[in-house]
Amino acid sequence: MISKFLSKLKSILFKSAVSENAPLKKEKKATTSSKSSKTKTKTKTKTKTKSVNSKKNIETLTTLPGVGAKSAKALYEAGFKTTKAVIAADEKDLLAVSGVGINLVKKLKKLK
């Protein structure tokens, strides 16, 4: 009997909470959608150019001997954006990057 009462109480409370909040959420979405559509187009073009630049930088990192696609991406994400930055980096910094081993570091240090 108590469980029936609690379930009815929950359904009444839940229905009233949803009906009060639902129109407010719809109004907010309608007002912000016109503003956000303008900002979305701006951010899309910025992210496209950033992703294109990052892909180009990762491709240039693969020109280093022993650096493949995965290690180039790991190096790029670790902050080594150019081949010069990779060659000039300390051994400890390069070894801290996941996917970069001692043999790769030795190959890169021969380029110095």
C-alpha positions in Angstrom: 0.0 0.0 0.0 2.8 2.4 0.8 4.6 1.5 -2.4 1.5 2.4 -4.4 1.3 5.7 -2.6 5.0 6.4 -3.3 4.7 5.5 -6.9 1.7 7.8 -7.4 3.5 10.6 -5.5 6.6 10.2 -7.7 4.5 10.2 -10.9 2.7 13.4 -9.8 5.9 15.1 -8.8 7.7 14.0 -11.9 4.9 15.2 -14.2 4.7 18.6 -12.6 8.5 19.1 -12.7 8.7 18.2 -16.3 5.8 20.4 -17.4 7.2 23.4 -15.6 10.7 23.1 -16.9 10.0 21.9 -20.4 8.7 25.2 -21.9 11.7 27.1 -20.5 14.2 24.8 -22.1 12.5 25.0 -25.5 12.5 28.8 -25.3 16.2 28.9 -24.5 17.0 26.6 -27.4 15.0 28.7 -29.8 16.6 32.0 -28.8 20.2 30.6 -28.7 19.9 28.7 -32.0 20.0 31.8 -34.1 23.1 33.1 -32.2 24.9 29.8 -32.2 24.4 29.2 -35.9 26.6 32.2 -36.6 29.3 31.2 -34.2 29.2 27.6 -35.4 30.1 28.6 -39.0 33.1 30.7 -37.7 34.4 27.9 -35.5 34.0 25.3 -38.2 36.3 27.2 -40.6 38.8 27.7 -37.8 38.9 24.1 -36.9 39.2 23.0 -40.5 42.3 25.1 -41.0 43.8 23.9 -37.7 43.1 20.3 -38.6 44.6 20.8 -42.1 47.7 22.4 -40.5 48.1 19.7 -38.0 47.9 17.0 -40.7 50.5 18.8 -42.7 52.8 19.1 -39.7 52.3 15.4 -38.9 53.1 14.5 -42.5 56.3 16.5 -42.3 57.3 14.7 -39.1 57.1 11.4 -40.9 60.0 12.5 -43.2 62.3 12.0 -40.2 64.1 8.6 -40.3 62.3 6.0 -38.2 59.3 8.2 -37.6 56.0 6.6 -38.8 52.5 7.9 -38.7 51.8 6.9 -35.1 55.0 8.2 -33.6 54.6 11.4 -35.7 51.2 12.0 -34.2 52.4 11.3 -30.7 55.3 13.7 -31.2 52.9 16.4 -32.5 50.6 16.0 -29.6 53.5 16.2 -27.2 54.3 19.6 -28.6 57.0 18.9 -31.2 55.4 20.7 -34.2 58.3 20.8 -36.5 61.2 18.6 -37.5 63.7 21.1 -36.1 62.0 21.0 -32.8 62.2 17.2 -32.7 65.9 17.2 -33.7 66.8 19.9 -31.1 64.9 18.2 -28.3 66.6 16.5 -25.4 66.6 12.8 -25.3 64.6 12.7 -22.0 61.9 14.8 -23.6 61.6 12.5 -26.6 61.6 9.4 -24.5 58.7 10.8 -22.4 56.5 10.6 -25.6 54.6 7.4 -25.9 55.6 5.5 -29.0 59.1 6.8 -29.0 61.9 4.4 -28.0 65.6 4.6 -27.5 66.3 3.4 -31.0 64.3 6.2 -32.6 66.0 8.8 -30.3 69.4 7.5 -31.5 68.4 7.8 -35.1 67.2 11.4 -34.5 70.3 12.4 -32.6 72.5 11.3 -35.6 70.8 14.0 -37.6 72.1 16.8 -35.3 
